[in-house]
Amino acid sequence: MSPLVRALAIMAIALATAAPSADARSWSWLGVRIRDLSEQEVEEISARHGIREGFGVVIVEVIADTPAARAGMKSGDVVVAFGERPVVETRLLQRLIAAAPVDREASLTVLRAEGRRALNVRLTTMPPAVAGERVAAEFGFSLREPSPPAEPGGPRPTRALELSGSGSALPTVGAVSKGSAAEKAGLEVGDVIIAVAERPIVTGDAAREALAEREPDRPLPLTVRRGDRRLSLTLSP
């Protein structure tokens, strides 16, 4: 797995559905960062736990004060089942989580060094900012966290920082997945997003909220600034 693919896999936080008909604002939320197992990890887990190869998704991080944290999930857990369904890769786990109702207990089976354990989790509705990240991931890109303001007496803030008007830099594209809708549309790392579907964007949070309102099965119009140029791009679902 290449570093970029791995980064985009880990970026898929929240475990929301990839189903085109879903409304991003009603996605269910577990609250973890995940990735697929490497080939070496699959072999080790298969030998240690006696399961056949091809099972499992790694929990990279458990976000504080989320359903996953309250259920006792830990970084390093390997999820091998959701309810009665075996879990073989991240997209399947995302769909299973999405199909589960909120505010009702669901069962996750995880593998740890000490063995197999069943955890009960009560899912909640995904926050809009997280849903926006999820929509971006569906189209194959992620947003970079803004750089902190310059120290007093240091270099002048960037033009993006000045334009924000609030001390928060405009959202910048941090990663683009190879072969994704984002790459095919011409989106590049470093592009500054200044509008989502003609909605002006001045902060990262505003970009995420605007993305959360978009449906993954419909085109995503973006206006970006690349150097001195202003470009209009449309990402196909």
WOFEN-V766530 format. One record per residue. RES is the residue in one letter. PSI is psi in whole degrees, -180 to 180 (NA if undefined). NEAR is the number of other C-alpha atoms within 12 Angstrom. D_FIRST is the distance of its C-alpha to the first C-alpha in whole Angstrom. Layout:
RES/PSI/NEAR/D_FIRST
RES/PSI/NEAR/D_FIRST
//
This chain:
M/126/14/0
S/157/11/4
P/-38/14/7
L/-45/20/8
V/-42/24/6
R/-41/24/6
A/-41/26/10
L/-30/33/11
A/-44/38/10
I/-30/31/12
M/-22/39/14
A/70/42/16
I/168/43/18
A/-23/47/21
L/63/48/20
A/165/48/22
T/152/39/23
A/4/34/21
A/129/25/24
P/-30/21/26
S/-6/18/30
A/147/24/29
D/120/28/30
A/-32/39/28
R/-9/32/31
S/13/27/31
W/143/40/28
S/155/41/28
W/131/44/26
L/-43/51/25
G/46/42/24
V/163/44/20
R/137/41/17
I/165/37/14
R/161/37/11
D/159/38/9
L/145/33/9
S/165/23/7
E/-41/15/9
Q/-42/14/11
E/-39/22/12
V/-46/26/13
E/-44/19/15
E/-45/21/17
I/-39/31/18
S/-43/21/19
A/-39/13/21
R/-40/18/23
H/-3/24/23
G/29/15/24
I/156/21/22
R/156/17/21
E/153/24/17
G/3/24/15
F/145/35/17
G/144/42/16
V/134/40/14
V/133/37/14
I/111/38/17
V/-40/29/15
E/140/26/19
V/119/28/22
I/137/25/24
A/147/18/28
D/48/16/31
T/169/27/29
P/-40/35/29
A/-44/36/26
A/-43/25/28
R/-26/22/31
A/-8/28/30
G/18/26/29
M/151/36/25
K/152/29/23
S/133/25/20
G/-15/24/18
D/143/36/20
V/112/44/18
V/123/43/19
V/-9/40/20
A/146/32/23
F/111/36/25
G/-125/23/28
E/0/13/29
R/126/21/25
P/146/26/22
V/123/31/19
V/-22/28/16
E/169/31/14
T/-42/41/14
R/-38/28/16
L/-45/28/18
L/-39/43/19
Q/-45/37/20
R/-39/27/22
L/-42/33/24
I/-44/43/24
A/-34/34/26
A/-14/26/28
A/141/30/30
P/153/20/33
V/160/21/33
D/25/16/35
R/144/17/35
E/138/22/34
A/159/31/31
S/132/29/29
L/134/37/26
T/124/31/25
V/155/35/23
L/134/33/22
R/174/23/23
A/-36/15/24
E/-4/10/27
G/-162/16/27
R/143/21/26
R/139/24/28
A/131/24/29
L/136/27/29
N/130/25/31
V/141/31/30
R/107/27/32
L/156/35/30
T/175/30/31
T/138/31/31
M/133/34/28
P/147/27/30
P/-42/29/30
A/-38/27/28
V/-39/41/25
A/-37/41/25
G/-41/40/25
E/-38/45/22
R/-42/46/21
V/-44/49/22
A/-43/47/21
A/-36/40/17
E/-35/42/19
F/-7/41/19
G/29/39/16
F/166/42/17
S/160/44/18
L/141/39/21
R/142/27/21
E/139/22/24
P/149/26/27
S/146/19/28
P/154/15/31
P/155/21/35
A/150/17/36
E/151/10/39
P/133/8/42
G/-6/8/43
G/-164/9/40
P/154/10/39
R/149/14/39
P/161/23/37
T/163/22/35
R/-37/20/36
A/-41/34/34
L/-40/25/35
E/-39/18/38
L/-24/20/38
S/-33/26/37
G/2/16/40
S/6/16/39
G/0/21/37
S/128/28/34
A/152/33/32
L/149/39/31
P/136/40/27
T/142/37/25
V/123/34/21
G/-25/29/19
A/145/32/16
V/125/36/15
S/135/32/12
K/130/24/12
G/3/16/15
S/172/25/16
A/-36/30/20
A/-46/34/20
E/-42/23/18
K/-30/20/21
A/-11/28/24
G/9/27/23
L/139/40/22
E/152/30/21
V/132/27/20
G/-14/24/23
D/139/34/25
V/121/42/28
I/121/46/28
I/-9/35/32
A/142/33/33
V/114/34/31
A/47/26/33
E/6/19/36
R/116/23/36
P/141/24/36
I/129/32/34
V/-11/32/35
T/163/34/32
G/-41/37/29
D/-39/30/30
A/-38/30/32
A/-44/43/29
R/-40/37/27
E/-39/31/31
A/-41/37/31
L/-36/44/28
A/-24/34/28
E/-7/31/31
R/149/35/29
E/131/33/29
P/-17/34/25
D/9/21/27
R/153/23/29
P/147/24/28
L/105/33/28
P/131/32/30
L/144/35/29
T/126/30/31
V/157/37/29
R/128/27/31
R/101/22/29
G/-124/16/31
D/3/11/35
R/149/12/34
R/122/16/34
L/142/22/32
S/122/24/32
L/146/29/28
T/118/25/28
L/122/31/25
S/147/23/25
P/NA/26/24
//
